[in-house]
Amino acid sequence: MPAAPYRIVFANEKGGTGKSTTAVHVAIALAYQGARVAAIDLDARQRTMHRYFENRAETMRRRGIALPTATFEVYDGSSTEELDARAEKLGADHDFLVFDTPGRDDPLARHVATQADTLVTPLNDSFVDFDLIGQVDAETFKVRRLSFYAELIWEARKKRAMATIKEARKEMDWVVVRNRTGYTEARNQKRIDQALIELSKRVGFRIASGLSERVIYRELFPSGLTLLDKGHLGELGTSHLVARQELRTLVAGLALKIPERGQISMEAVL
């Protein structure tokens, strides 16, 4: 039997964290490195990731070009069994299966989060977003307790640890990605740094640098292009070059193993 694709789940119960943008850029980065990527959008209402890939396909058709991309679809049902069947079918013969989830509490999002090989939780650099995973003391900013979402993932990882032995699966790698750090006041950013480090030691997630708030990401959406499509973006400004370095750092921080078949280094891509 062929190995199941490696599952990467982008999940956060709060919207506005750059989750879909991050998911698309990571998926395309993997495709550029020679991996076969499939993607399922679980936000049947907004369909941001799905629309991004649709726009990309339309740009390729209109310009007569071929770009690395993903096999993609949106799931608009409510059954976890049906979702598992769709995921198995779509992910067949692929190296990675990427899920983008709604920015709210959602049973399907919970389900795929517990099955993730890598769970990516993008957070804006603010205590409003931090509250999703941990609550801090108002005076000292020390972590007082885990929030519901962190407890959910903690329990999922414990169950996954049992499956690691029984089903020969790897342990879940939980990565909290810090997006939009450039707009955080220095003292507040230091407090968030300390709180994240403290909580990461208690819960066991890793911390990775993400993507800053840049106009370029919103500008690219209608065409479905990404910062990786450098031959099709026209002249790149300084902010675009900095954004590409951020993307390189993010992909490196996720530490995803690319199959040796047709492997291309990220340095060559970026």
N, C-alpha and C positions, 0 to 999 in steps of 0.2 A: 504494500500500500504506500502511495506517495505521502511524504510528510505534510502535515497540515501547515498552512501558511502561518507565519509569525503575526500575531495580532497586536496592533497598536491602537489603543483607544484614547481619544481626546475627550476628556470629560470634565465638566465643571458645572455645578448646579446654579451658577450665576452667569448671566449673559454679559456681553461687552468686554470679554477678556482677550479677544483676538484668537479664539479657539479655532474657528474654521479657517482663518487665514494661515495660522500655524500648521494646521493639518494638511492643507493643500500644498504648502511649500515643502513640508517634510516628505509628502508622497511624491512630489515631482523630483525632489532631490534624490530619493531612492531610485526612481525610474531613470534619472540621468546617470546613475552609477551602475546601471545594467540590471537592476532588479525588476521583477514582474510584480506590479502593484495593482491591487483591487481596492475599491473604496465603497463604503456604504454610509449614506447619510440617514441618520435616524430622526432628524428634525424635519418631519414631513410638511410642516407649516412654512418654515423659512427656506429650507433647502439651500443654504448658502454654499456649502461645499459642492453639492450636486450642480448648482447653477454655475459655479466657477468652472467645473469640468465641461459643462455644456458650452460655455462661452469659449473655452479653449478649443474644443472640437470644431466649433463654428469658425474660429479664426484660422485654424489649419485648413479647413475646407475653402474659405474665402481667399486665403493667400496662396493656396497650393503648396503648403509646406508640411513637413512631418516633424513633430516634436514628441519627446518622451512624455507619456501621460499614464493615466490609470484606467482600468476597466471600472466603471462606476454605475451605481444605481441608488435610488432612494427607497427606503422601506417605510410604507405608510400603514402597516398593519399594527396589531396589538398583541399578537401571540409570540411568546418567546420560542416556542417550538418551531413555528413557521420561520421566525427570524433565523434560528440556528440552521434550518434547512436551506434557506436562501444564502446564508453566509457560506455554508459548506459548498454549495453549487458555484457561487461566484468566485470563491477563493480557490477552487480547484486549479491546479497548474500555475498558481501564483506563489511568489515568495513572501509577500506581505499582504495583510488585509487590514485596512485602515477604517476605523469607525469615527464619525463625527457625531456628537450627541447634542441634544437640546440644552440650552442654558437654563434648566429648571429641573426640579425633582421629577424623574421619569423612570418607570419600571424597566423599560427596555435599556435605558442608559445604565441603570444599576446592574442589569443582567450582563451586558457586555463588559462592564468594568470588572466584574468578578472573574471574567474569562480572559482578561488582557494578559499578554506576555509583557508588554510595556504599557503602563497607564500614564498618560501625560495630562497633568492638571495645570493649565495656564492660569496665572494670577496676575492681576494688575498690582503694582507696588503700593498698596494701601491697606490699612487695617480693616476697611470695609470688605475687601476681598479676602484678607487673611482670616476673617471671622468664619469663612466657610470651613476651614480646617482646624482652627484653634481660637480660643477666647483668651484675651490678655487682661491683666490687671490694669485698671485705668491710671494708676499712679506710677507703677514700676515698669509696666509693659512686659512683665514676665508672663509666660503662658500659664493660665490657671487650669484649663482643662481642654480636652479634645472636643471639637464640634462633631455634629452628627455625621457629616460626610467622612471625616477622618476615621471615626469609629466604624463606619460601614466598610471602608477599605481595609481597615485593620482586621476586621472579622473575615473579609474576603481573602486576605493574604494568609490567614491562619488555615482556612479551608484549603486554599491553594497549596499550602505546605504539605498537607496530607496527600493531595493529588500528585505532588512532585514525586513522592515515593511510589504510590500505587500506579500512576500512569506515565512515569518517567518524564514528567513535564518540568521545565525550569521554573524557578520561583518568579513571582511577579516583580518586575522592576517598576517602582513608582517614582516618577520624576515630576517635581513641581517646577514649572517653567515661569520665570519672572518676566512678564511682558511689560512694556511701557515704563521702564525704569527711569527714562530720561526726564520725566516730569515730576519726580518725587523730590521734595525738599530734603536736603542732605541729612539733617538731624532725624527726620522721620524715616528716611531710608536706612539709617544706621539701626534704628529701633526695630525695623522690619527685618533687617539682616539678623540681628540677635535672636528675635523671636522665631524666625524660620530655622535657624541653626539649632536652637533649643528643641523645637518641635520635631525636626528631622531625626534627632537622636532618640527621641521617645517613640516615634512612629515608624521610622525606618525608610523615609523617602530620600531621594537625592534632589539636589537643587541645581537647576541649569539656567543659564542666561537665555532670554528670549528675544523678542522683536520689539523695538521701540515704536512709539506712535509716529508714523510717517505717512505723509500724503500719498506716497508712491504705492502703498498697498491698496488704497481705495481706488487709485487711478488704474491699476492693473486689472481689477475685477471684470470690467465689461469685456475685455479682450481675452480673459482667461490666461494671460501671460503671467509669468513669475519673474523674480529677480534672476533666476537661473537662465532665462532665455535671452542672454546678452546679445546675441546676434540679431535680435528682432525688436529691441527696445529703443533703438535710436541712440542718440548721444546721452551718455550717463553723466549725471552731475555728482558732486562730492557726496551728497546725502545718499544717493543710490549706492555708491561704492561702500559707504559705511554700513548701509543696510545689508549689503551682500556679505560683509564681514560678520555681521550679527547672525545671519543665517548660517554661515559656515560654523560659527561657534555653537549655535543651537544644535545643528545636526551632529557635530562632534560630541556634544554633551549627552545626547541620547544614546550614544554608543551602540548603534544598531549594526549588526553583522551582515554585510552584503555577501551573497553567494559568490563564490570564486568565478563562476561562469560569466564571462563578459564583464568582469568587474572593472569599473573606472573609478579612479580616486576622486575624492571631493575636491582636492586641490586642482585637478584638471578641469572639473566642472565649473568651479568658481574662479 
